[in-house]
Amino acid sequence: AHSGTSVALPCRAQGSPPPSISWLLANGTQPLRSPAGRGRARVEPDGTLVIRAVTVYDRGLYTCLAQSPAGSDTLAVRLQV
């Protein structure tokens, strides 16, 4: 990604019941779900992580976690700025 742009990191999961999706940011924190997410990072209803105005400090490994009563799975995404 280029510094100053917005980045969308999709995370899709299917299951019955539908899994809930959460993200762990590169700095070890979790973003808020939209529309309450007033920070630069938020999780859209479809599970996509959106980071506004990325900087080199946002680079790193992001982890998507999908959880349901049937189990859980993770997806790691490396962001380079």
KOLSELUM-672288 format. One record per residue (C-alpha): residue in one letter; y, x, z. Coordinates in steps of 0.5 Angstrom, whole numbers, plus 500, padded with zeros to 3 digits. Layout:
BEGIN
<rest = a; c2 = Y; c1 = X; c3 = Z>
...
***
This chain:
BEGIN
<rest = a; c2 = 500; c1 = 500; c3 = 500>
<rest = h; c2 = 507; c1 = 502; c3 = 499>
<rest = s; c2 = 512; c1 = 503; c3 = 505>
<rest = g; c2 = 516; c1 = 497; c3 = 506>
<rest = t; c2 = 512; c1 = 492; c3 = 502>
<rest = s; c2 = 507; c1 = 486; c3 = 505>
<rest = v; c2 = 500; c1 = 487; c3 = 505>
<rest = a; c2 = 494; c1 = 482; c3 = 505>
<rest = l; c2 = 487; c1 = 484; c3 = 508>
<rest = p; c2 = 482; c1 = 478; c3 = 506>
<rest = c; c2 = 476; c1 = 477; c3 = 511>
<rest = r; c2 = 472; c1 = 471; c3 = 509>
<rest = a; c2 = 466; c1 = 469; c3 = 512>
<rest = q; c2 = 461; c1 = 462; c3 = 511>
<rest = g; c2 = 457; c1 = 459; c3 = 516>
<rest = s; c2 = 455; c1 = 453; c3 = 520>
<rest = p; c2 = 459; c1 = 451; c3 = 524>
<rest = p; c2 = 464; c1 = 455; c3 = 521>
<rest = p; c2 = 466; c1 = 462; c3 = 524>
<rest = s; c2 = 472; c1 = 464; c3 = 527>
<rest = i; c2 = 476; c1 = 470; c3 = 525>
<rest = s; c2 = 480; c1 = 475; c3 = 529>
<rest = w; c2 = 482; c1 = 482; c3 = 527>
<rest = l; c2 = 483; c1 = 488; c3 = 531>
<rest = l; c2 = 489; c1 = 492; c3 = 529>
<rest = a; c2 = 489; c1 = 500; c3 = 528>
<rest = n; c2 = 493; c1 = 501; c3 = 534>
<rest = g; c2 = 488; c1 = 497; c3 = 538>
<rest = t; c2 = 491; c1 = 490; c3 = 539>
<rest = q; c2 = 490; c1 = 483; c3 = 536>
<rest = p; c2 = 495; c1 = 480; c3 = 532>
<rest = l; c2 = 497; c1 = 472; c3 = 533>
<rest = r; c2 = 495; c1 = 467; c3 = 529>
<rest = s; c2 = 500; c1 = 464; c3 = 524>
<rest = p; c2 = 505; c1 = 460; c3 = 525>
<rest = a; c2 = 506; c1 = 463; c3 = 532>
<rest = g; c2 = 505; c1 = 470; c3 = 530>
<rest = r; c2 = 513; c1 = 472; c3 = 530>
<rest = g; c2 = 511; c1 = 479; c3 = 529>
<rest = r; c2 = 510; c1 = 483; c3 = 523>
<rest = a; c2 = 502; c1 = 482; c3 = 523>
<rest = r; c2 = 499; c1 = 475; c3 = 523>
<rest = v; c2 = 492; c1 = 472; c3 = 522>
<rest = e; c2 = 493; c1 = 466; c3 = 517>
<rest = p; c2 = 488; c1 = 460; c3 = 517>
<rest = d; c2 = 484; c1 = 463; c3 = 512>
<rest = g; c2 = 483; c1 = 469; c3 = 516>
<rest = t; c2 = 487; c1 = 473; c3 = 512>
<rest = l; c2 = 491; c1 = 479; c3 = 516>
<rest = v; c2 = 498; c1 = 479; c3 = 513>
<rest = i; c2 = 502; c1 = 485; c3 = 515>
<rest = r; c2 = 510; c1 = 485; c3 = 513>
<rest = a; c2 = 514; c1 = 491; c3 = 512>
<rest = v; c2 = 508; c1 = 496; c3 = 513>
<rest = t; c2 = 510; c1 = 503; c3 = 515>
<rest = v; c2 = 506; c1 = 510; c3 = 515>
<rest = y; c2 = 505; c1 = 508; c3 = 522>
<rest = d; c2 = 501; c1 = 502; c3 = 520>
<rest = r; c2 = 495; c1 = 506; c3 = 517>
<rest = g; c2 = 489; c1 = 506; c3 = 520>
<rest = l; c2 = 482; c1 = 502; c3 = 521>
<rest = y; c2 = 483; c1 = 495; c3 = 521>
<rest = t; c2 = 477; c1 = 491; c3 = 524>
<rest = c; c2 = 475; c1 = 483; c3 = 522>
<rest = l; c2 = 470; c1 = 480; c3 = 527>
<rest = a; c2 = 467; c1 = 473; c3 = 525>
<rest = q; c2 = 464; c1 = 470; c3 = 530>
<rest = s; c2 = 460; c1 = 463; c3 = 531>
<rest = p; c2 = 454; c1 = 461; c3 = 535>
<rest = a; c2 = 449; c1 = 463; c3 = 530>
<rest = g; c2 = 452; c1 = 470; c3 = 531>
<rest = s; c2 = 457; c1 = 475; c3 = 529>
<rest = d; c2 = 459; c1 = 480; c3 = 524>
<rest = t; c2 = 465; c1 = 485; c3 = 523>
<rest = l; c2 = 468; c1 = 488; c3 = 517>
<rest = a; c2 = 472; c1 = 495; c3 = 517>
<rest = v; c2 = 478; c1 = 496; c3 = 512>
<rest = r; c2 = 482; c1 = 502; c3 = 512>
<rest = l; c2 = 489; c1 = 501; c3 = 510>
<rest = q; c2 = 493; c1 = 507; c3 = 507>
<rest = v; c2 = 501; c1 = 507; c3 = 506>
***
